[in-house]
Amino acid sequence: MAKTIVVKQTGSPIRRPAKQRQTLIGLGLNKMHKTRELEDTPAVRGMVNKISHMVEIIEERDN
């Protein structure tokens, strides 16, 4: 099975560039302290790295 990561939004998208807001929406995050379990792919990792100041990786799971 695929590895997954749990990502939590810790920063607000207010006064952030549009690309960063769109990246949050692309990850399924739109409200503070919301968490999502996402597949651990290079694309998802790249998105998380671009907005690392607004999200935190809570845990990495092997399914």
C-alpha positions as CSV (number, residue, x, y, z in Angstrom):
1,M,0.0,0.0,0.0
2,A,1.0,3.6,-0.4
3,K,2.5,5.7,2.3
4,T,0.4,8.6,3.6
5,I,1.1,11.8,5.6
6,V,-1.2,13.8,7.9
7,V,-0.9,17.5,7.2
8,K,-2.4,20.2,9.5
9,Q,-2.9,23.8,8.5
10,T,-1.3,26.1,11.1
11,G,-1.2,29.5,9.3
12,S,-3.9,31.7,7.8
13,P,-4.0,32.3,4.0
14,I,-5.0,36.0,4.7
15,R,-2.5,38.4,3.0
16,R,-0.7,35.5,1.2
17,P,-0.1,35.3,-2.5
18,A,-2.8,33.7,-4.6
19,K,-0.6,30.8,-5.5
20,Q,-0.2,29.9,-1.9
21,R,-3.9,30.1,-1.2
22,Q,-4.6,27.9,-4.3
23,T,-2.0,25.4,-3.0
24,L,-3.8,25.1,0.3
25,I,-7.1,24.5,-1.5
26,G,-5.4,21.9,-3.7
27,L,-4.4,20.0,-0.6
28,G,-7.9,20.2,0.7
29,L,-7.1,22.7,3.5
30,N,-9.1,25.9,3.8
31,K,-9.6,26.5,7.6
32,M,-7.2,26.9,10.4
33,H,-6.3,23.7,12.3
34,K,-7.9,21.4,9.7
35,T,-6.1,18.1,9.1
36,R,-6.0,15.9,6.0
37,E,-4.5,12.5,5.3
38,L,-2.8,12.7,1.9
39,E,-0.9,10.2,-0.2
40,D,2.8,10.6,0.1
41,T,3.8,11.5,-3.5
42,P,6.4,13.8,-4.9
43,A,3.7,16.2,-6.0
44,V,2.1,16.4,-2.6
45,R,5.5,16.8,-0.9
46,G,6.3,19.7,-3.3
47,M,3.0,21.4,-2.5
48,V,3.7,21.0,1.3
49,N,7.2,22.4,0.9
50,K,6.0,25.4,-1.0
51,I,3.7,26.4,1.9
52,S,5.7,24.9,4.8
53,H,5.2,28.1,6.8
54,M,1.4,27.5,6.8
55,V,1.3,23.8,7.4
56,E,2.9,21.1,9.5
57,I,3.3,17.4,8.9
58,I,1.9,15.7,12.0
59,E,2.8,12.1,11.1
60,E,3.9,9.8,8.3
61,R,2.1,6.4,8.0
62,D,2.8,3.2,6.3
63,N,-0.4,1.6,5.2
